């Protein structure tokens, strides 16, 4: 993924409040594939700022729902 794309997505989300961020995520889930890079960038931020225990829980949740 191009760094410029990451920067653009972060910049677009920068001034959103909690409700707006929730809406962006909720509206993007199951939407067109063109929103997937944006969700990927948001997930990357969440992952980078999560403790190891939280990361482990995310992996467990993902694994449970891939079957």
C-alpha positions as CSV (number, residue, x, y, z in Angstrom):
1,X,0.0,0.0,0.0
2,X,1.3,3.4,-0.9
3,X,2.3,5.7,1.9
4,X,0.4,8.5,0.3
5,X,-2.8,6.4,0.6
6,X,-2.2,5.8,4.3
7,X,-1.6,9.5,4.8
8,X,-4.7,10.5,2.9
9,X,-6.9,8.1,4.9
10,X,-5.4,9.2,8.3
11,X,-5.9,12.8,7.3
12,X,-9.5,12.2,6.3
13,X,-10.2,10.6,9.7
14,X,-8.1,13.0,11.8
15,X,-10.8,15.4,13.0
16,X,-13.7,12.9,13.3
17,X,-15.3,12.4,16.7
18,X,-16.0,8.9,18.2
19,X,-19.5,8.7,16.7
20,X,-18.2,9.7,13.2
21,X,-15.4,7.1,13.4
22,X,-17.9,4.5,14.5
23,X,-20.1,5.4,11.6
24,X,-17.2,5.2,9.1
25,X,-16.3,1.7,10.3
26,X,-19.9,0.5,10.5
27,X,-20.7,1.8,7.0
28,X,-17.6,0.3,5.5
29,X,-18.2,-3.2,6.8
30,X,-19.6,-5.3,4.0
31,X,-19.5,-2.3,1.6
32,X,-17.7,-2.1,-1.8
33,X,-14.2,-3.5,-2.0
34,X,-12.8,0.0,-2.6
35,X,-13.2,0.8,1.1
36,X,-11.0,-2.2,2.2
37,X,-7.7,-0.3,2.0
38,X,-9.2,2.3,4.3
39,X,-10.3,-0.3,6.8
40,X,-6.8,-1.8,6.5
41,X,-5.2,1.5,7.4
42,X,-7.6,1.9,10.4
43,X,-6.9,-1.7,11.5
44,X,-3.1,-1.1,11.2
45,X,-3.4,1.9,13.6
46,X,-5.5,-0.1,16.0
47,X,-3.0,-3.0,15.9
48,X,0.1,-0.7,16.3
49,X,-1.4,0.9,19.4
50,X,-2.8,-2.3,21.1
51,X,-1.1,-4.3,23.8
52,X,0.0,-7.8,23.1
53,X,-3.0,-9.2,25.0
54,X,-5.4,-7.2,22.9
55,X,-3.6,-8.3,19.7
56,X,-3.9,-11.9,20.8
57,X,-7.6,-11.4,21.4
58,X,-8.1,-9.9,17.9
59,X,-6.2,-12.9,16.4
60,X,-8.4,-15.3,18.4
61,X,-11.6,-13.6,17.3
62,X,-10.4,-13.6,13.7
63,X,-9.5,-17.3,13.8
64,X,-12.9,-18.2,15.4
65,X,-14.7,-16.5,12.6
66,X,-12.7,-17.6,9.6
67,X,-14.2,-21.1,9.8
